[in-house]
Amino acid sequence: MRDSTPRTIILGALILLSVQVLGDKIDEICAKWSRNDGNSDSPNDDIFQVGDESYDACLLGWASAADHPDTITRYIPDGITCYGYYVCESESAIGIWNKCGMGTHFNPLWGKCASPGLYRCPHNRCSNVYASNMAVLDSGCKEYYECSSGRKGSCPVSRPYFEEMNQECSDVKPTYSICH
């Protein structure tokens, strides 16, 4: 079995750096958060706009961002949403905020957008998806959030696992990252 400790440390550093980059935006988001109203882009969409600039996102996140051999560009998570990231052309560049396409989340380990089940995002997993329910992080897929209300739900004992892709309870534990 592979040791995931280095990836965990890198991911933790990315989140910490993103929080430092964003400063007062976190307070602004927390003040607006009450519940996800079922509109998959809420509640964070009015905090960031595509093209927003960050003067220190690239500097603080460059060293820990995924490196792509075919380009010098790096993509750094915004640290607030599961779907937002900064595009950085160099360590000293101004980061330009962008968002993943609907139905995907930004995976900082890969430096690109991917299925929400493939990345254990610590933020609002109901954002930017077409789903009504999303698995709760660190629940082993035995709990889920109802995206319209923010309430936690769980599956019956006979079918204890929430299958995020099919939006149903199952007797087989899903294999995607969010469940482990």
N, C-alpha and C positions, 0 to 999 in steps of 0.2 A: 504494500500500500504506500502511495506517495505521501510525503510529508507536505501538508498545506500551510505550515507555519510561515514560510517566507511570503506566500501570497497574502495570508491574513495580515501580516505586518505591513506589507505594501498597501493593501486596501485600507487599513486603519490610518496609515500615514496620509493617504489620498483624502480620506474623509476629514481628518484633522486639518490638513492644509486648505481644503475647500472651505471649511468653517472659518478659518482665519482670513481667507480671501473675501468672504462675503460680509463679514462684520454685521452691520445693522439689518441686512436683508433677512436674517434669521428671525429677529424680533418682529419684523414686519409680517413675515409669513405666519408666525405663531399667533399674532394678533388677529389675523384673518381666518385662521383655521377654526372651524367649528365641526364640520363634517364634510365628507365628499357628497355632493348633492346628486350624484349619479351621472353628471356631465363629466366624462372621463378626463377632461383637461383641467378640472377644478381640483383643489382650490388655488394652486400655485401659478396658473397661467398668467395672471396679471402682474406677477412679481417680476418675471423676466420676459423680454421680448427678443425675438430673433434679431441679432445684430447688436445687442447690448454689449458694452465694452467693460473689461476689467483690466486695470493697470497692473495688478499683481498676480492674477491667476496663473499666467505662464511661468513667472519667476518662481512661485511657490510650488507649483505642481509639475514642472518640467521633469525633474530628476526621477520622479516615481511614475510618470505616465508611460503607457505602453509605447514601445518603440517599433515603428514600421519600417522595414528595410527598403521599401520602394518610395518613401517620401520622408522629408524632414519634418513634416507637420505632425504635431501630437495633439491628442484630444484628452482634455482634463475634465473630470466630473464637476458639476456645479456644487455638489455637497448638500443640496436642498431637495432636489427632485430625483426621481429615478430615470428621467428621460432627457435631462439637460446636460450640456457639456460646453466647454470652451475650446475653440479652435486656436491653436498656437503655432505660429510659423517658426518661432525660435524662443529660447528661454527669456529673452528680453522684449518679446513682442507684446502688444496689447491683445489680450484674449477676447475673442468674439464669441458671444453666446449663441448656441444653436440647439435644436431639439431633434430627437429621434422621430421617425415617422410613427404615425398612429399605430398602436399595437405592439410597440417595441420599447425597450428600456436601454439606457446606455450601460454597457459593460466596460468598466475601466480596466479590467484585466486584459481585455482584447482591444480596447481603444475603439470600439465601434458599437453600433446598436444591434440588439439581439432580442430573441424571445425573452419575456420576463421570467420564465421558468429557468433560464440558464444563468441567471445572476441573482445573488442573494442581496438585493437592494434593501438598505436599512430605512428607506424613506417611504412615503405613501405609495404603495404598490398598486393602488387602484387608479393612479393617474396615467393618462395616455394609453389606456387599454379599452378594448371593446367588452371586457368581461363584467359581469354583475358581482362576482365574488373573486377574491384573490387569497391564496394561502398566506397564513401568518408566518413570518420569519421565525425560525427556531422552534417551530411546533411539530416538525417532522410531517407536515401536511395533515395533521390531525385537527387543525383549526383553520378557519378562513374568516376573512372580513367580508361583510356585506357592504359593497362599495357605496350603496345609496344612503346607508345610515351610519356606517363606521362601526357597527356592532360586530362582535365576534360570534361565530357560529361553530358548531362541531358536527361531525357526522355520527350516525348511529354505530353502536358497537359491532354490528354485523358487517358494516362497510365503513371502517374507521378512517380511511384516507380521503382527503379532498383532492380530486383530480382537476387541477386548474385548467388544463387544456380543453377538457370536455365539460367542465362546470358541473361535476357530479361527484357523489361519494362512491368509493370503490373499495373492494376487499384486497386490492393489490397496491402496494406502496409505489407511487410514481418515482421514476428514476431521475428526474431533473433536479438541478442544484438546490432549488428552494426547499426541497424535501429532505435535504441531508445536512 
